[in-house]
Amino acid sequence: MYQVTVVADAHADVDELPDQFAGIFDIQIASVHQALRSKPGTVTLFDIDLNKTAVLPSVAEWLRRKPPSSKAIFLIDKASHLQRSRASALGATDVLLRPFNGRELVTKLLGDVISLSADPANEVIRKSPAVCAALDSLRGVFSSACLGEELDTLSVKAAGDQIVSDVEVRGIAAWIETVRTHHSATYQHCLLVTGLAVAFGQQIRVSHADQQRLSFAGLLHDIGKARIPLGILEKPGRLTHDEINVMKKHPQFGLDALTTAAGLPSEMLDMVVHHHEHLDGSGYPHGLSSGEISDLVRMVTIADVFGALIERRSYKPPLSSADAYAVLVDMGSKLDKDLVRAFRPVTNLHVGH
């Protein structure tokens, strides 16, 4: 989680920021004089009157000591070219316009994962009402996580119902062919996992209500990725060790994002935070094992692993369905072997690379 120091003077209205960004950023508020007595941190947001010049030389000197990779963002009035120039002269790495917009700060620091859902030139996806509904729902899921807003569970459920019907009528191969054309690896993966989880439920003949639960779970399972910096989330190459460690925080970030979601079943919270757990205790974030992992989580985990193996990435071709299933088998005691066997017919796909 980013720590953001908000440097504010008497005119600033920043008291609500810690609550607004709870679970997204660790907001620390300091006066100008308090800030200047400490070392610059990773991110500093200045909400000060740039027309009062007396303190500005001290701010400039302080910012010259900031770490090279740190950010200094200044709030400025929209029409003030003078304030923009002064912010730049002080050492600003970026500016935000008043009135303060929370989404803009999230975008500056994490990247705009919400906008990644858009792909207006993709005729294949535009011809699929179910995929379009799923993308709209995912945009809302990620938006709620980014901005600390309440999750629209009715929208997620409605999109999930369309996915259940689409996979039932057109089949999982058609779903995969469609969603693999999406340009965003993040959205592509979420859609793949959702379709696979639904197809899994249909294969083992669970009730329609349980198929809806699986579609809901698939759309929700990676909500925590909305709080991962976009440079890591959509990186075109392989992740470094440090980047992998950041990525591994997304289950906990997802749980944090849903703590205030009204009426969300506890099984969905369990699935969000535990879909990377393994039966042998080698998973994360809590190292659960065997009986501590529910059937819903076990099913979504299998769909998640398989989906990651067959998705398109710029640095690797997708595995064939047979090769991806072989990886599931090779994971042995990490996955539920009975469920892996039951999942096999789902993988008998005829989709291209």
N, C-alpha and C positions, 0 to 999 in steps of 0.2 A: 504494500500500500504506500502510495506517495505521501510524504510529509510536506505539507504546504504551509509556509509561514506567511501570514497576511499582515503586512505592515500598514497600519492605518493611523490617520491623524484624527483630529476631533470631529471633522465633518463627515467621516466615513460611517456608513451604516452596515456593519459586518457582523453583528452579534449573532445572527441566525445562520451564518455559514457553517459552523461546526455541525449543527443539526442537519442542515441541508445536504451535506456531503458525508454524513456518518456512514462508515463502512466502505466509502469510496476513497476519500482522502482523509488523512489525519491533519486537521486544520488547527494551527496554533496562531493566535492573534497577539500581535505585539505593537506597541507604539513605536514611532520612529526611533526615539531615544533608547528604548529597550533593545530594538533590533541592532542598532549600531554598536551596542556593547557585546554582541555575540558574533559568532562566525556565520557567514552566509551558508544557507543550506542548499538542498537539491532544487527546491522550487520556492521562489519568493514572489508573492503577488502584492504590488504596491497600490494602495488606494489612498493617495495623498494629493494635496493641492499643489500642482506643479507651477502654479502662478506665484506661490510664495517661495522666493529664491534663497532665503537665508540658510535653509537646511540642505539644499541641493548639493553643494560641494562635498558635504560629509557623506551623503548618499552615494555620490559618484566614487569617492575614495573607498567606501565600504564595498561597492560592487566590483571594484578592480581586484578585490581579494577573493572573489567567488571562484569555486572550482570550474574548470573549463567546460564541463558537461552540464552545469547547473543552468536553471532558467530564471530569468528576472522579467516578470510580466507587469506592465503598468496599465492601470485603468485611466483612460483619457476621455474627454468630451468629444463627441462625434465630429463637431465642426471645427475643432481646434487644431490647426496645423502647427501652432506654436507648441502645444503640449506634446504632440507627436515628435517634434524635433527635439524638445528637451528630454523626453524619455529616451530617445535614441542616443543623445549625447551623454546621458547618465550611464548608459550601458545596458539598456533594455534589450532582451532577446526577442520580445514580442509585446504587443499591446492588445487590450480588449477595450471595446467601446462601452461607455455608460449608456443606458442603464445596464447593470451587470446581468449577464445571461449565464446561468449555470452550465448549460450544455456547451457553450463556447469554451469554458474553462476545461471541461472534460475533453473536448476535441483537441484543444491545444496540448494537453498532457498525455492523453491516451491515444488520440487519433479518432476518426469518425467511423466507428464500426457500424453505426446505424445506417449511414449512407451506402455502405457496401451492398445492401440488399438490392439496390436499384441496378437494373441491367436492361434499359429500355430498348437496346438494339437486339436483344435476344428473342427472336421470333419463336424459337422452340418453346421457351418458357411462357411466353405471352399466350400461346395456344393452349396452355394447361391451366384451367381455373383452379385446380387443387394446389398446384405448385405456387401460383400467384397468391392464393390465400395463405399458404404456409409461409411465404416470404413476408407478407404483410404482418403476419402474426409474430414471426421472428424479429422483425424490425421493432415491434412493440415490446417484445421480451427484452431485447438488448437495450432499448431506450429506458425501460423501467430500471434496469440495473445500473445504467450510466448516470441517471439523474435522480435516483432515489425515489422514483414515483411508484405508485401502487400498480402491481401487475394486473392487467386486464385478463382475468382468467376466462371470462366468457368468450373473448376473441380467440384465445388459445384453443378452447374446447371446440369452437365452431370450425376453426381451421383443421383441427384434428379429426373431426367428423368427415370433412371432405377428403382427407388423406385416406382414411379407412375405406371409404367408398371407391376412391380412385384405384388404390392398390387391389381391391377386391375385383374391380371390373377390368382394369387394364393389365394388372399383374405387376410384380415387383421389378421385372426387367425393364419395362417401359418407364417406370418411375425413375429407376437409376439412370437410364439413358437421358432422360430429360434433365434431371438435377445436376448431372455431371457436366452440363454445358454452362453452369453458372460460373462467373469469373472469380468469385470470392471463395477461397478454400474454407473459410469459416462457415459461411452459409451453406455451401455445398455439403460439408460434413454433417451439419445438423439435419439437413433434409435427407441425406442418405440414411443416417441412423434412425430417423423417425420412420421412414418407409420400411426399412429392414425390421424394426421392432414390430411394426404392424403386421408385416408379412409373416413374421415368426409366430405371432399370436394366431393368425389365421391358419397357419400350417398345423399347429397343435390343437386347433379347434377350441380356443378359449371363447368365452361369451363375447357378444358385441360390446358390452360394457367394459370388459377387460381390454378389448382392442382399442377402445377409446382411451382407456388409462395408459396404454402403451404409446399411443400417438401423442397424448399430452406429455408423457414422460420424455419422449424423444425431442419434442419441440423445446422442452424446458431444460434438458440435461446439461447443456453447456452455457447456461445463462451467465456463469461467472467469467466466461471469456470476454464479456463486455468490459471487464475491468483490467484486462491485460493490454499493455501498450500495443498499438496496431503494428508497429515495426517488428514485434515478435510474432504476433498473431498471424500476420499475412506475409511473413518473411519468405522470399522466393527460394532461399536455400535452406540447408539443414540448420537446426538450432545449435548454439553452443551449449556447454554444460550450464553456464549461468542462466542462459535463456530458458533452458529446460526447467530449471528450478523455479523460475518465475512462472512458467506455464503450469507447473504442478500446483500452483496456488489457486487455480480457477475453481476447483470444487468448493473450497472454503469461501471464496469470493461469492460463488453462487448461493451458498447457504446464507451468507451475510445479506445478500440482495433480497432474499425472500423472507427474512425474519418478520417483516411487517405485513406480508401478504395475507389478506383476510380470507378465511375459508379454504385455504390450500391444505389438502390432505397431508398428514405427516409422512405418508409413504412417498410423496413427491419430494419432500425435503430430503428424505433418506436417499432417494435415487440421485438427486442433484449432488449431494456431498460424497456419495460412496460409489459412484459408477466406475471408479478406477481402483476399487478394492479387489483383491484376489483371494480365493478360498484358502490358499496356503499362507496367508498373512503377509505377502510380499507387496501388496498394493499400497495406495496412499489415498487420503491423508492420514488415516487413523490405524492402518495396519490390521484391519478386521480379518477374521478368518471364519470359514465354514458356517456354522449356525448363526453367526452374527450378520450374515448377508442374506437379504430377502430374495425371494424368487424374482420379483420385479427388477431388482438391481442386477441379478445374475443375467437376466434376459437382455437388459439394456447394455450391459457390459459386453456381451457377445456381439450384439449389433454394432456397438461402438468400435470394437477392435476390427471387426470385418469391414465396416464402413471406411475406417482409416486406411485399410490395406487396398481397397479398390478405388479410392478417390483419386482424382487427377491432381498431381502437383507438378510445378514447373521443373523441379529437380529430379523427379522420378516418374516413370510410367506406372499406371495402376497395375496391381497384380491381377492375374486371371482369377476367376471365381474359385477354380480348383486349387490354385496355389494359396489363395487367401484362406480357404477352408483348411488346408494342410497346416497353416500356421496356427489356427485355432486348436487343431488336434495336438500339435507339438507343444502347446502351452500346458498340456497335461493337467496337473492338480491345481493350476491357477484358476481354471474355469470349471464349471459344473459339467462333467463329462456326459451325463445323461442329456442335458440341455444342448450341448454341442452336437450330439448325435441327432437330436430332434431338429436341430437347425439345418442339417445337411440339405434337405430338399429345397430350402429357401435359396441355397447357393447354386442350384442347377440352373444357372442363368446363361442366356445367350446375348451378352452385351459386348460391344467392341471395346478396344483399348482407346 
